[in-house]
Amino acid sequence: MAGAVGEFSMSNAEPGSVHELFDLRATQSPEAVAVRAEGMDHSYLSLRSASDSIAAVLVEKGVLPGDVVAVACPRSFNLIAGMLGILKAGAAYLPIEQELPDARVRGMLRTSGARVVLTGGAGAMRDWADLGVVQVPAGECTPGRQAPGIAVSPTVAAYVLFTSGSTGKPKGVVYPHAGAVNRLRWLQETYGLRPGDRVIQKTPYGFDVSFWEFFWPLSVGATLVFASAGDHRDPARVAALIRDERITVAHFVPSVLRIFLDQEDVAEFTSSLRHLFASGEALSPELAEAVHQKLGIRVDNQYGPTESGECTWWTYRENHGHASTPIGEAIPGFRTYVLDEHLGRVPDGEAGELFLGGDGNLAHGYLGEPALTAQKFLPDPFGPPGERMYRTGDRVRHDPEAGLLYLGRTDSQLKLHGNRIETGEVEAALRKLPGVREAAVKVVPDETGGRLVGYVLTDSPFSPGDARRLLAETLVAAAVPSHYVVLDEFPVNRNGKLDRDALPVHALDAEAANGSMDGASELHAAVAEVWAGVTGRSPVSIDQEFLDSGGNSLKAVQLVGRLRRLTGLDLTVEEFFTAGTVRSIATVLEHRFENLDSPGIPS
């Protein structure tokens, strides 16, 4: 696609920090709608005023340039005002998502050195005073105060995002304004967002994709539209929001995009879309073609680890002839190298490890991890003197026509439904469970893109339900295995090391729960039939937990969609997970039926 459109383009003469880009647009179009949240419009002027006041309060609380300030708010006007306020105070924002376990949050706060947390919603109910952390309610910062006017260099950190760590400890990636602004400039020069455009913000804000969802529209005078909490898991609600709010730009993880496309009348719901992006995991050619056929638009495949943000891209083309969708070529400001184990270049067409150059657009490194930083960010022998390159761990090959083709990993890092998971972190948590002496994990492919399976050697009886509950106290939800297999020993290769590929898949079918379908009503039976159609296994009891019978988050989305079509009721994914069993789901539906004149299924 050609460059940006006239007055809405960015030039290199524009500000070098994220918040200055926003302030420039707020000066040019103060009454334009900057944010649509919870059914309300907020102007650029009101967002600027709120963020200025938050910045002033943060400085009064002792925040200094270069500090890290955590933000724990739900998707809302206060969230984006808080992020901008943190940047205007010269600090970097650290997202604390509502669903993160408290033990993990405490580790993030300690590692980052954050002394202030901007709070709102459920975030205000947590207590970290014992860590010396001060909570500042974002919504109580009185508008009308002047911003502190702190000069921010492009090299200063804009945000800190924590990702899974191979040693069992999450690592904090420190990313600068320079790289963030470079990505915004590239997006605008490539796709030409206009003031009438509306960008949906639904990616959890602990993921780097959320950055452009927040700040691309706000840097060019367009509108940021927040999805409600939990809606990113619910394709039907996302589709309704796209239709009702006339969304023109959206992003999906491919496994979620596949389910989104399966909805009835999806083309009618998405007729306003101009640009659709996919990233986070491999995009199959079949899915890219399905987007083109069903929605009439192209899907652009983006690639980039947290340490770089989006750094390569590829636009859909029919019949490109490759088994996987290419990740394409580097965006401006980045260089890509395909290297062998000796850091020598490999010829086009041959496999190697992908390294990323473009020092100003790479992360500074990992907070408090100088050895790991040195291991992953190496001197760049192909770039200007003194620059670094980042070792991605991704195997690729370069095709002269398609650009880079993703082939897999060089290590044990996993990607599941867009989530980056280090096996070491999950396995370390599994080994801490009572009675577990050794553990391993892997992703077993299925129709939803895969399920995370934990394999354990134990000295005592093992309960999958207890394991999930204990792991959820320290791991993010995506890193908690949905299935568990108890083995007598692990398969090993000729070198005596774990042979992960040989871990048995057939053993998953042996999982069972106690109980029976005794006492099942007609509604119970209807729910169980849909359940079996999605998971591939009938529940052995009306009290069996969904996750114990082959379920995962994406299968829950599919099941909820089918129950909606069967009953005509607006069951949400959140309600489904809260219920979790055939009995409880049926109870929720029964209560809904009681409020209808003509129930669709008798109980």
Buried (B, 14 or more C-beta within 10 A) or exposed (E): EEEBEEEBBBEEEBBBBBBBBBBBBBEEBBEBBBBBBEEEBBBBBBBBBBBBBBBBBBBEEEBEBEBBBBBBBBBBBBBBBBBBBBBBBBBBBBBBBBEBBEEBBBBBBBBBEBBBBBBBBEBBEBEBEEEEBBBBBBBEBEBEBEBBEBEBEBEBBBBBBBBBBBEBBBBBBBBBBBBBBBBBBBBBBBBBBBBEBBBBBBBBBBBBBBBBBBBBBBBBBBBBBBBBBBBBBBBBBBBEBBBEBBBBBBBBBBBBBBBBBEBEEBEEBBEBBBBBBBBBBBBBBEBBBBBBEBBEBBBBBBBBBBBBBBBBBBEBBEEBEEEBBBBBBBBEBBBBBBBEEEBEBBEEEEBBBBBBBBBBBBBBBBBBBEEBBEEBBEEBEEBEEEBBBBBBBBBBBBBEEBBBBBBEBBEBBBBBBBBBBBBBBBBBBBBEBEEBEBBBBBBBEBEBBBBBBBBBBBEEEBBBEEBBEBBBEBBBBBBBBBBBBBBEEBBEEEEEEBBBEEBEEEBBEEBEBEEEBEEBBEBBBBBBEBBBEBBEBBBBBBBBBBBBBBBBBBBBBBBBBBBBEBBBBEBBBBBBBEBBBBBBBBBBBBEBBEEEEEBEBEB
